[in-house]
């Protein structure tokens, strides 16, 4: 079968990843409804004789699973034997129903905590030893007391070759259940802590993905692409083209053919203002030797189970270094990014923005929407026709101002309200330019009335911008700042 036939067959089949994915910090796809937690704790159920209606495993089965879990960390067995036992539990877990799997999580959360008495003693001894010659020894005892049996249990699961894959998938299933059952938070926290170590960027390999990569890897690119859907085999070939396109991903040695995150790059001669030309398969490519600008137009995290483990910052840095080595003429590194939260934010905040209009703009908008002063309801209704606004439209200018406010001033707990802005600004980028009709697709209109934004990675100012953000100030260009509404 040729590459063309293979991709056409895959795309016609509509196959999707079993693991929901996220893009530039924003989740894609709805998870299946999470199993409801049991009213009784596992401690109560283990002492019972009969199973209640809201419980999956019977008390007898629950005791058997607990015994199997405890056998994994039996101090009398080797790490290899512990790994073998964990592998057997993983096989049983995979065969279990979602409700039964939740009982596995509950057991790991509620019965493998650090010994509370030993922990309290170690803390008291450390506090008493601070400033004395015994402080180091006391700290060592405290660290040992903090290592829970749960951590050792999870480490044993990772012994087997497929163990890392098992744990990442387990956490992906676990995450949607945390809100309804706080008893599972301990297991989640332990997994996130281990993943932050196991998936540290020091252990990740940056690899280029191109048309000559294994077909199974390119298939995963199609599955996981979360910003701009890949529509055909020629589309993906265009994105992996050797001339003016690049794609790079981070890989872990225990998940060798699974990109953890990947970025798609266009080599161009100026900062791009719209996604359509970048995805146009018929566009004349820019010769790499003449390209001056690298546009990161799609960044996709592929593993929901690694939520909270950050390697996007390092990915961009490594890609920039790689591109600079290959193409020394590249001087500008920027994104062309969606603004996924803008429309929702505007609907909630439009009333607060109206008093900040000057008299002239208020009158212009009022005449257009048939209400003086303009009302929030009429403005939002009119904005729904954003695709038809010309360059001089007061409604278009008002939407641009509102988007600038959202990206540059809307903070939640000191961080940008928009998830994609949070990702790039947290990496030290600045809000450079807003692009009207940057994404004319239905998805783009639904998210942000078609607006897109460029974040600029000024390599000499990344640390400075991070410092500003830590102090509650967003780095923006003069063009963005000029769009702000007057202070209310």
C-alpha positions in Angstrom: 0.0 0.0 0.0 1.3 3.4 -0.9 1.6 6.3 1.5 -1.3 8.0 -0.2 -3.5 4.9 0.1 -2.5 4.3 3.7 -3.4 7.8 4.8 -6.6 8.0 2.9 -7.7 4.7 4.5 -6.7 6.0 8.0 -8.5 9.3 7.6 -11.6 7.7 6.1 -11.8 5.3 9.1 -12.1 8.3 11.4 -9.8 6.6 14.0 -9.2 8.7 17.1 -6.8 8.5 20.0 -8.0 6.6 23.0 -6.4 9.3 25.2 -7.9 12.8 25.1 -5.3 15.4 24.1 -4.6 19.1 24.8 -3.3 21.9 22.8 -1.2 24.8 23.9 -2.5 24.3 27.4 -6.1 23.8 26.4 -7.9 20.5 26.7 -9.6 19.0 23.6 -12.4 16.5 23.7 -14.8 15.6 26.4 -14.0 12.7 28.7 -16.4 10.0 29.4 -18.6 10.4 32.4 -16.6 9.5 35.5 -17.7 6.6 37.7 -19.4 7.9 40.9 -17.6 7.4 44.2 -18.9 5.0 46.8 -20.4 6.6 49.9 -18.5 4.3 52.2 -14.7 4.5 52.6 -12.7 1.4 51.6 -11.8 0.9 55.3 -15.6 0.5 56.0 -16.1 -1.7 53.0 -13.2 -4.0 53.9 -14.8 -4.7 57.3 -18.2 -5.4 55.7 -19.8 -8.6 54.5 -22.2 -7.3 51.8 -21.7 -5.0 48.9 -24.0 -1.9 48.6 -25.6 -0.8 45.4 -23.2 2.0 44.7 -20.1 -0.2 45.1 -18.4 -2.1 42.3 -16.2 -4.7 44.1 -17.6 -6.9 46.8 -15.8 -6.7 50.3 -14.2 -10.0 49.5 -12.9 -8.9 46.1 -11.7 -5.6 47.7 -9.7 -7.5 50.3 -8.2 -9.7 47.6 -7.1 -6.6 45.5 -5.7 -4.9 48.7 -3.7 -8.0 49.5 -2.3 -8.2 45.9 -1.3 -4.5 46.1 0.4 -5.0 49.5 2.3 -8.0 48.1 3.9 -5.7 45.5 5.8 -3.8 48.1 6.5 -6.7 50.5 10.0 -6.0 51.8 10.9 -9.6 51.5 10.6 -9.6 47.7 13.0 -8.1 45.1 12.2 -5.2 43.0 12.0 -7.5 40.0 9.5 -9.7 41.7 7.6 -6.7 42.9 7.5 -5.5 39.3 6.2 -8.9 38.1 3.4 -8.8 40.7 2.5 -5.2 39.7 2.3 -6.3 36.1 -0.2 -9.0 37.1 -2.3 -6.3 38.8 -2.1 -4.1 35.8 -3.5 -6.9 33.6 -6.4 -7.4 36.0 -7.0 -3.6 36.1 -7.2 -3.4 32.3 -9.9 -6.1 32.3 -11.9 -4.3 35.0 -14.9 -2.0 34.5 -14.5 1.7 35.1 -16.3 1.4 38.4 -14.0 -1.5 39.5 -11.0 0.6 38.5 -12.1 3.3 40.7 -12.0 0.9 43.6 -8.3 0.2 42.7 -7.6 3.9 42.9 -9.4 4.2 46.3 -7.4 1.4 47.8 -4.1 3.0 46.6 -5.2 6.4 47.9 -6.5 5.3 51.3 -4.3 2.5 52.4 -0.7 3.4 51.3 -0.2 6.7 53.0 3.0 7.5 55.0 2.9 6.4 58.6 1.3 9.4 60.4 3.0 8.7 63.8 6.4 8.2 62.3 6.0 11.4 60.2 4.9 13.5 63.2 7.9 12.2 65.2 10.3 13.0 62.4 8.9 16.5 62.0 9.2 17.2 65.7 12.8 15.9 65.7 13.7 18.0 62.7 12.2 21.1 64.2 14.1 20.6 67.4 17.4 20.0 65.5 17.3 23.1 63.3 20.4 25.1 63.8 22.3 22.3 65.5 24.9 19.8 64.3 22.1 17.1 64.1 20.0 19.1 61.6 21.2 17.1 58.6 20.5 13.8 60.2 17.1 14.9 61.3 16.3 16.1 57.8 17.3 12.7 56.4 14.9 11.0 58.8 12.1 13.3 57.8 12.7 12.7 54.1 12.5 8.9 54.7 9.3 9.3 56.7 7.8 11.3 53.9 8.3 8.4 51.4 5.0 6.7 51.4 4.3 3.0 50.6 2.1 4.4 47.8 5.2 5.9 46.1 7.0 2.6 46.4 3.9 0.8 44.9 3.8 3.1 41.9 7.6 2.8 41.4 7.1 -1.0 41.2 4.5 -0.6 38.5 7.1 1.3 36.4 9.6 -1.6 36.6 8.0 -3.5 33.7 8.5 -2.1 30.2 4.8 -1.2 29.8 4.5 0.1 33.3 5.1 3.8 32.5 2.4 3.6 29.8 0.0 2.0 32.3 0.5 4.7 34.9 0.1 7.6 32.5 -3.1 6.1 31.2 -4.3 5.4 34.8 -3.9 9.1 35.7 -5.7 10.2 32.5 -8.7 8.2 33.7 -8.3 9.4 37.3 -8.2 13.1 36.7 -11.9 13.6 35.7 -12.9 11.9 39.0 -11.0 14.2 41.4 -13.6 16.9 41.7 -16.2 14.5 42.8 -14.0 12.5 45.2 -11.3 14.3 47.1 -10.2 11.0 48.6 -8.3 10.4 45.4 -6.2 13.5 45.6 -3.3 11.7 47.4 -2.9 9.2 44.5 -3.0 12.0 41.9 -0.4 14.1 43.8 1.9 11.1 44.1 1.6 10.3 40.4 2.2 13.9 39.4 5.3 14.1 41.7 6.8 10.9 40.1 6.0 12.0 36.6 7.7 15.4 37.2 10.9 13.5 37.9 10.5 10.7 35.4 9.6 13.1 32.6 12.1 15.8 33.4 13.4 17.4 30.2 16.9 16.0 31.0 15.5 12.6 30.1 13.6 13.6 27.0 14.9 13.4 23.4 14.0 16.1 20.8 13.3 14.4 17.5 12.2 15.8 14.2 9.1 14.2 12.7 9.0 14.3 8.9 7.5 12.4 6.0 10.1 9.7 6.3 9.2 9.0 9.9 7.5 5.6 10.6 3.9 5.5 9.5 2.7 4.7 13.0 4.3 7.9 14.3 2.7 10.1 11.6 -0.6 8.4 12.4 -0.3 9.6 16.0 0.4 13.1 14.7 -3.0 13.0 13.0 -4.6 11.6 16.1 -3.1 14.1 18.6 -3.2 17.3 16.5 -5.4 19.5 18.6 -5.2 23.0 17.2 -5.8 22.7 13.5 -7.3 19.4 12.5 -5.4 17.4 9.8 -7.9 16.9 6.9 -6.1 14.7 4.4 -2.8 12.9 3.7 -1.7 15.8 1.5 -2.4 18.1 4.5 -0.1 16.2 6.8 2.5 15.9 4.0 2.5 19.6 3.6 3.0 20.1 7.3 6.0 17.8 7.3 7.5 19.1 4.0 11.2 19.3 4.0 11.4 22.8 2.5 9.6 25.4 4.6 8.0 23.2 7.3 9.3 21.5 10.4 7.8 19.4 13.1 9.5 18.4 16.4 8.5 16.3 19.3 9.8 15.3 22.8 10.1 11.6 23.3 10.8 9.5 26.5 12.8 6.3 26.3 10.1 4.3 28.1 7.5 5.6 25.5 9.8 5.5 22.5 7.3 6.0 19.7 4.9 8.3 21.5 5.5 12.0 21.2 4.7 13.7 24.5 4.3 17.1 22.9 5.0 18.3 19.4 5.2 21.7 17.7 4.6 22.5 14.0 6.7 25.3 12.5 6.4 27.3 9.3 9.5 29.0 7.9 8.4 32.4 6.5 9.7 35.9 5.7 7.5 37.8 8.2 5.3 37.3 11.2 2.1 35.5 9.9 -1.3 37.1 10.4 -3.5 34.2 9.4 -3.6 30.4 9.5 -5.1 29.9 6.1 -1.9 30.7 4.1 0.1 28.5 6.4 -2.1 25.5 5.8 -2.5 26.2 2.1 -1.1 23.2 0.3 -0.8 25.1 -3.0 1.1 28.0 -1.5 4.6 28.7 -2.9 7.1 27.7 -0.2 9.7 30.1 1.2 13.2 28.8 0.5 14.6 27.9 3.9 17.8 29.8 3.2 15.8 33.0 2.8 13.5 32.5 5.7 13.9 35.1 8.5 11.0 34.0 10.8 9.9 30.8 12.4 6.2 30.6 13.2 5.0 28.1 15.8 1.5 27.6 14.6 0.4 24.5 16.5 1.6 23.0 19.8 -0.1 19.9 21.0 0.3 18.0 24.3 -0.6 14.4 23.7 -0.9 12.8 27.2 -3.7 13.9 29.5 -2.1 11.8 32.2 0.9 14.1 32.2 -1.2 17.2 33.1 0.9 19.5 35.4 4.2 18.2 34.0 5.6 21.1 32.0 8.0 20.7 29.1 6.5 23.2 26.6 9.0 25.9 27.6 12.0 23.5 27.1 10.5 22.2 23.8 10.4 25.7 22.3 13.9 26.6 23.5 15.3 23.4 22.1 13.5 23.9 18.7 14.8 27.5 18.5 18.4 26.3 19.1 18.0 23.5 16.5 16.6 25.9 13.9 19.3 28.5 14.6 22.0 25.9 14.1 20.4 24.8 10.8 19.3 28.3 9.5 21.4 31.1 10.9 19.3 33.7 9.0 16.3 33.1 11.3 16.0 36.0 13.7 12.3 36.1 14.7 10.5 33.4 16.6 6.8 33.9 17.1 3.5 32.0 17.3 0.3 32.2 15.5 -2.1 31.2 18.3 -5.8 30.8 19.0 -7.5 32.8 21.7 -9.8 30.0 23.0 -11.2 31.8 26.0 -12.0 35.2 24.5 -15.6 34.8 23.5 -16.6 33.3 26.8 -14.8 36.0 28.8 -16.3 38.8 26.7 -19.8 37.5 27.4 -19.2 37.6 31.1 -17.4 41.0 31.2 -19.0 43.1 28.5 -21.0 45.0 31.0 -17.8 46.1 32.8 -16.2 47.2 29.5 -19.1 49.5 28.4 -18.4 52.3 30.9 -14.9 52.5 29.5 -16.0 53.6 26.0 -15.2 57.2 25.1 -18.2 59.3 23.9 -17.4 59.1 20.2 -17.0 55.3 20.2 -20.1 54.9 22.4 -22.2 56.9 19.9 -20.8 55.0 16.9 -21.6 51.7 18.4 -25.0 52.8 19.6 -26.0 53.8 16.1 -24.8 50.5 14.7 -26.7 48.3 17.2 -29.7 50.6 17.5 -29.4 51.4 21.1 -27.9 54.5 22.7 -26.0 53.9 24.9 -25.3 50.4 23.4 -26.4 47.5 25.5 -24.4 44.4 26.3 -27.0 42.1 24.7 -27.1 44.1 21.4 -23.3 44.4 21.2 -22.8 40.7 21.6 -25.5 39.9 19.1 -23.9 42.2 16.5 -20.5 40.7 17.2 -21.8 37.4 16.0 -21.5 38.8 12.5 -17.8 39.7 13.0 -16.8 38.0 9.7 -18.6 40.7 7.7 -17.0 43.7 9.5 -14.7 45.9 7.3 -11.5 47.5 8.5 -13.3 50.8 9.6 -16.1 49.1 11.4 -16.4 50.5 15.0 -17.6 47.0 16.1 -14.4 45.4 14.7 -12.3 48.0 16.5 -14.2 47.4 19.7 -13.6 43.7 19.5 -9.9 44.3 18.9 -9.8 46.5 22.0 -11.7 43.9 24.1 -9.3 41.2 22.9 -6.3 43.3 23.9 -7.8 43.8 27.4 -8.4 40.1 27.7 -4.8 39.1 26.7 -3.0 42.0 28.4 -5.0 42.7 31.6 -7.3 39.9 32.4 -5.6 37.9 35.2 -7.0 35.1 37.4 -5.0 34.6 40.6 -2.1 36.6 39.0 -1.9 34.5 35.8 -3.4 35.2 32.4 -7.0 34.2 32.0 -6.5 32.7 28.6 -5.0 29.1 28.7 -2.8 29.6 25.6 -1.7 33.0 26.8 -0.8 31.4 30.2 1.4 28.9 28.4 3.3 31.3 26.2 3.5 34.3 28.6 4.7 31.8 31.3 7.5 30.9 28.9 8.6 34.5 28.6 6.9 35.5 25.4 5.0 38.8 24.9 1.7 39.6 23.3 2.9 41.1 20.0 -0.1 41.5 17.6 -3.8 40.8 17.2 -4.9 39.5 13.8 -8.4 40.1 12.5 -9.9 37.0 10.8 -6.7 35.1 11.5 -8.8 31.9 11.8 -12.0 32.2 9.7 -13.1 28.6 10.5 -16.2 27.9 12.5 -14.0 26.8 15.4 -12.1 30.1 15.2 -15.3 32.1 15.1 -16.8 30.2 18.1 -13.7 30.7 20.2 -12.7 34.3 19.4 -14.8 35.7 16.5 -11.9 34.6 14.2 -9.2 36.6 16.0 -5.7 35.1 16.4 -2.7 36.5 18.2 1.1 36.4 17.7 3.2 35.8 20.8 6.8 36.9 20.2 9.7 35.0 21.7 12.4 37.8 22.2 15.2 35.5 23.3 17.0 38.3 25.2 14.0 39.3 27.2 12.4 35.9 28.2 13.6 36.1 31.8 12.6 39.7 32.1 9.0 39.0 30.9 8.7 36.1 33.3 9.7 38.4 36.2 7.0 40.9 35.1 4.4 38.2 35.0 5.4 37.0 38.5 4.6 40.6 39.6 1.2 40.6 37.8 2.3 42.5 34.7 1.8 41.0 31.2 4.5 41.8 28.6 2.8 43.4 25.6 3.9 45.3 22.5 3.1 49.0 21.9 0.5 48.0 19.4 -1.4 46.0 22.0 -1.0 48.6 24.6 -2.5 51.2 22.3 -5.7 49.2 22.0 -6.5 49.2 25.7 -9.7 50.9 26.9 -9.2 53.9 29.1 -9.0 53.0 32.8 -12.5 52.8 34.4 
